[in-house]
């Protein structure tokens, strides 16, 4: 995460949304340290109640510091200035911007999908209930970023055919495939999409950024 932040020249954060507590989505937590120090205040970390409890266990020195350091001084390196904010699925306003959060099944747990204006973000889920598909479709998205782990079906993630099915139902102007595993070859996936005549759907690349209107 540190490398990605430096490469993308990100020097300010309003806050963080954690979709779920799996290692590949949370173990860059300590790399948020410079932002709190530089900005002189704690960053809010928004997530659901189950993920919040698990983060307190994994990162007790950050999120349960009152108990961890109840009888000892904090010495050595500084602790990241992060504060958990527990949220529920539904409409929210963060940083004067409207968000809608949805809870999706991901293995034995849940993950948060995000709508922010004309942007949709869906990662790490096995399926998307019809009601949530309708919510994304009604938003008339300009950009949809969606899970697409591998060519074949998977127990906890979307695979290509299922991702494309949801992409068609949601109808965003541009859809970006993300969370792709080592089963994929980038150029091969581009060729598959081209042979199927699928337009405006692309595999993501590291460091990619987007401009869209709200």
DAHUMO-V231120 format. One record per residue. N is the residue number from 0. RES is the residue in one small letter. SS is DSSP state (h for helix, s for strand, l for the rest). PHI is phi in whole degrees, -180 to 180 (none if undefined). Layout:
# DAHUMO-V231120
n->N res->RES ss->SS phi->PHI
n->N res->RES ss->SS phi->PHI
This chain:
# DAHUMO-V231120
n->0 res->x ss->l phi->none
n->1 res->x ss->h phi->-57
n->2 res->x ss->h phi->-62
n->3 res->x ss->h phi->-64
n->4 res->x ss->h phi->-63
n->5 res->x ss->h phi->-67
n->6 res->x ss->h phi->-62
n->7 res->x ss->l phi->-85
n->8 res->x ss->l phi->56
n->9 res->x ss->l phi->-88
n->10 res->x ss->l phi->-120
n->11 res->x ss->l phi->-150
n->12 res->x ss->l phi->-131
n->13 res->x ss->l phi->-79
n->14 res->x ss->s phi->178
n->15 res->x ss->s phi->-137
n->16 res->x ss->s phi->-112
n->17 res->x ss->l phi->-101
n->18 res->x ss->l phi->-74
n->19 res->x ss->l phi->-167
n->20 res->x ss->l phi->-99
n->21 res->x ss->l phi->-66
n->22 res->x ss->h phi->-56
n->23 res->x ss->h phi->-71
n->24 res->x ss->h phi->-115
n->25 res->x ss->h phi->-132
n->26 res->x ss->l phi->-82
n->27 res->x ss->l phi->-98
n->28 res->x ss->h phi->-54
n->29 res->x ss->h phi->-68
n->30 res->x ss->h phi->-74
n->31 res->x ss->h phi->-82
n->32 res->x ss->h phi->-51
n->33 res->x ss->h phi->-62
n->34 res->x ss->h phi->-68
n->35 res->x ss->h phi->-63
n->36 res->x ss->h phi->-67
n->37 res->x ss->h phi->-67
n->38 res->x ss->h phi->-85
n->39 res->x ss->l phi->72
n->40 res->x ss->l phi->-160
n->41 res->x ss->l phi->-73
n->42 res->x ss->s phi->-93
n->43 res->x ss->s phi->-74
n->44 res->x ss->s phi->-117
n->45 res->x ss->s phi->-92
n->46 res->x ss->s phi->-164
n->47 res->x ss->l phi->-80
n->48 res->x ss->h phi->-66
n->49 res->x ss->h phi->-66
n->50 res->x ss->h phi->-63
n->51 res->x ss->h phi->-60
n->52 res->x ss->h phi->-65
n->53 res->x ss->h phi->-69
n->54 res->x ss->h phi->-67
n->55 res->x ss->h phi->-63
n->56 res->x ss->h phi->-77
n->57 res->x ss->h phi->-71
n->58 res->x ss->l phi->-125
n->59 res->x ss->h phi->-61
n->60 res->x ss->h phi->-65
n->61 res->x ss->h phi->-97
n->62 res->x ss->h phi->-97
n->63 res->x ss->l phi->-130
n->64 res->x ss->h phi->-65
n->65 res->x ss->h phi->-62
n->66 res->x ss->h phi->-81
n->67 res->x ss->h phi->-62
n->68 res->x ss->l phi->-110
n->69 res->x ss->l phi->-63
n->70 res->x ss->l phi->-123
n->71 res->x ss->l phi->-150
n->72 res->x ss->l phi->-78
n->73 res->x ss->l phi->-84
n->74 res->x ss->l phi->-127
n->75 res->x ss->l phi->81
n->76 res->x ss->l phi->-66
n->77 res->x ss->l phi->-70
n->78 res->x ss->l phi->-92
n->79 res->x ss->l phi->-54
n->80 res->x ss->l phi->-89
n->81 res->x ss->s phi->-132
n->82 res->x ss->s phi->-125
n->83 res->x ss->s phi->-71
n->84 res->x ss->s phi->-124
n->85 res->x ss->s phi->-80
n->86 res->x ss->l phi->-129
n->87 res->x ss->l phi->-115
n->88 res->x ss->l phi->-57
n->89 res->x ss->s phi->133
n->90 res->x ss->s phi->-76
n->91 res->x ss->s phi->-144
n->92 res->x ss->s phi->-127
n->93 res->x ss->s phi->-118
n->94 res->x ss->l phi->56
n->95 res->x ss->l phi->64
n->96 res->x ss->s phi->-127
n->97 res->x ss->s phi->-79
n->98 res->x ss->s phi->-128
n->99 res->x ss->s phi->-125
n->100 res->x ss->s phi->-109
n->101 res->x ss->s phi->-126
n->102 res->x ss->s phi->-99
n->103 res->x ss->s phi->-124
n->104 res->x ss->s phi->-73
n->105 res->x ss->s phi->-143
n->106 res->x ss->l phi->65
n->107 res->x ss->l phi->-88
n->108 res->x ss->s phi->-127
n->109 res->x ss->s phi->-123
n->110 res->x ss->s phi->-134
n->111 res->x ss->s phi->-96
n->112 res->x ss->s phi->-99
n->113 res->x ss->s phi->-127
n->114 res->x ss->s phi->-114
n->115 res->x ss->s phi->-136
n->116 res->x ss->l phi->60
n->117 res->x ss->l phi->-95
n->118 res->x ss->s phi->-110
n->119 res->x ss->s phi->-122
n->120 res->x ss->s phi->-134
n->121 res->x ss->s phi->-131
n->122 res->x ss->l phi->-134
n->123 res->x ss->l phi->52
n->124 res->x ss->l phi->-144
n->125 res->x ss->l phi->-92
n->126 res->x ss->l phi->-158
n->127 res->x ss->l phi->-126
n->128 res->x ss->l phi->-58
n->129 res->x ss->h phi->-55
n->130 res->x ss->h phi->-62
n->131 res->x ss->h phi->-76
n->132 res->x ss->h phi->-56
n->133 res->x ss->h phi->-63
n->134 res->x ss->h phi->-63
n->135 res->x ss->h phi->-67
n->136 res->x ss->h phi->-64
n->137 res->x ss->h phi->-67
n->138 res->x ss->l phi->-75
n->139 res->x ss->l phi->51
n->140 res->x ss->l phi->-64
n->141 res->x ss->l phi->-85
n->142 res->x ss->s phi->-134
n->143 res->x ss->s phi->-120
n->144 res->x ss->s phi->-105
n->145 res->x ss->s phi->-137
n->146 res->x ss->s phi->-57
n->147 res->x ss->l phi->-159
n->148 res->x ss->l phi->-66
n->149 res->x ss->s phi->-160
n->150 res->x ss->l phi->-68
n->151 res->x ss->l phi->-95
n->152 res->x ss->l phi->-57
n->153 res->x ss->l phi->-137
n->154 res->x ss->l phi->-71
n->155 res->x ss->l phi->-126
n->156 res->x ss->l phi->-129
n->157 res->x ss->l phi->-77
n->158 res->x ss->s phi->-115
n->159 res->x ss->h phi->-55
n->160 res->x ss->h phi->-61
n->161 res->x ss->h phi->-71
n->162 res->x ss->h phi->-61
n->163 res->x ss->h phi->-67
n->164 res->x ss->h phi->-63
n->165 res->x ss->h phi->-67
n->166 res->x ss->h phi->-59
n->167 res->x ss->h phi->-65
n->168 res->x ss->h phi->-66
n->169 res->x ss->h phi->-77
n->170 res->x ss->l phi->73
n->171 res->x ss->l phi->-67
n->172 res->x ss->l phi->-62
n->173 res->x ss->s phi->-135
n->174 res->x ss->s phi->-121
n->175 res->x ss->s phi->-120
n->176 res->x ss->s phi->-85
n->177 res->x ss->s phi->-135
n->178 res->x ss->l phi->56
n->179 res->x ss->l phi->-86
n->180 res->x ss->l phi->-87
n->181 res->x ss->l phi->-72
n->182 res->x ss->l phi->-66
n->183 res->x ss->l phi->-91
n->184 res->x ss->l phi->-109
n->185 res->x ss->h phi->-57
n->186 res->x ss->h phi->-66
n->187 res->x ss->h phi->-62
n->188 res->x ss->h phi->-65
n->189 res->x ss->h phi->-59
n->190 res->x ss->h phi->-66
n->191 res->x ss->h phi->-61
n->192 res->x ss->h phi->-63
n->193 res->x ss->h phi->-67
n->194 res->x ss->h phi->-64
n->195 res->x ss->l phi->-81
n->196 res->x ss->l phi->72
n->197 res->x ss->l phi->-90
n->198 res->x ss->l phi->-111
n->199 res->x ss->l phi->63
n->200 res->x ss->s phi->-128
n->201 res->x ss->s phi->-139
n->202 res->x ss->s phi->-72
n->203 res->x ss->l phi->-72
n->204 res->x ss->l phi->-128
n->205 res->x ss->l phi->-59
n->206 res->x ss->l phi->80
n->207 res->x ss->l phi->-68
n->208 res->x ss->l phi->-130
n->209 res->x ss->l phi->-136
n->210 res->x ss->l phi->-116
n->211 res->x ss->l phi->-152
n->212 res->x ss->l phi->-97
n->213 res->x ss->l phi->-91
